[in-house]
Amino acid sequence: MQHVRLLLVTAAAFAGLALPLASQAVDVEAALALQRQNNCNKCHHMEREKEGPSFRKIAEKYKGKPDAEAKLVSHLTSSPKVKLADGTEEEHKVIATRPAKDMAQVKNLVQYILEQTKK
């Protein structure tokens, strides 16, 4: 009986460790929908420069940096001044979510962008 109890406790512990990993998986469809909803492709492209940097270039810039997610979330939620390809500056659009200010959606989009490094 004690072996069964030990087995159940061990299994529950491993299941608990796996939950955070599963919850961090990117929802690609949701990220792309938020990207479309906010017209991100007006200034950004997956691989080539437009008015703003490509998503791949952004991912490469932040690759391996522990504060990458926090910096990009701040960028997408605070409307900073950005320099465009032609040298002019404008305020970056704040990402709109439904419901409003849903940080989980913003973080999902950021994780999607950060995954766009060349494989």
N, C-alpha and C positions, 0 to 999 in steps of 0.2 A: 504494500500500500504506500509506503514511503517513497518507493521508486516512482510510482505513478504521480504522486504529489510533486516530487522533484522535477519530473519530466514536464508536468503542466506549468510549474513556476518558470522553468527555463524557457519553455515555448512562449509563454506570455511575455517574458522579458525581451526575447528576440523580436516578437511581433511589435512590441512597443518601440524598439529601436528602428524598425523598418517604416513606421508611420511617418516620421519627419522626412525621410527620403522620398517616399511616395508623394507626399503633399507638395514637394518642391518641383515636381515634374511640370514642365511648361505646357500650358494649354495653347497649342499653336493656333487653332481655329479662333480662340478668343483673342489672342494677340493680334492676329491678322484683321479680325473684325474691328478691334479698337483702333488699329492703324488706319483702316479704311474710314471709319467714323470720324477720325480727326484729320483726314487728308494728309497724312504724313508723307505720302509718296509725291506730293506736290514739290517738296524740297529734297526728299531723300529717295535713294534707290538702293536696292539690295547690294549691288556690286559697283556701280559707277557714281561718280560725283555729279551732283546737280547743284542747286543753290546751296545745299548743305552737304555734309559728308555722307558717304554711303554707310549703310548699316554695318557692312563688313569692316570698314575703316574704323568705325566707332568701337566695334567689338575688339579689333586688334589693339586699339589704343588702350583699352581697359583690361585686356587679357592678363589674368594673374594678379590683378590688384585687389586687395581685400575690401577696399571701399568703393569698388566699381558700382555695385547696385545702389548704394546710398547716393553717390554723386549723380548718377543718371536719374534716379527718382527725383532728387532735388531739382535737377535741370528741367525735367518734364512737368514739375508742379510749381515752379517759382517764376517762370517767365523771364529768364535772364536775357541780357543783350547778347546776340550772336553775330559773328561776322559772316557775311554771305560770300559766295564765290567771286562776286564782282567787287568786293572790298567794302561794300556798304554794311551798315549794322541795322538790326531791327530786333524787337523783342520776340523771343521764341514763344510760340503758342503753348498755353497750358493745356495739358491733356484733359479732355472732358470725358467723364465716365458716367454710366447709368447703373446704379444710383450715383449721385454726385460724390466726388472725392473718395471713390472706392480705391484705396491704396493697394488692395490685392490685385486689382486689374492692372494698375500702373506697374506694380512689381512684376507681374506676369509678362507684360510687354517688354520691360527692361531685360528680364531673363531671356526672352526670345531674341532680343537684339544682341545680347552678350554671347549667345550661342552661335552667332553667324560668322565665326572665324573660319578660315579655310581648313578643311579637314584633310 
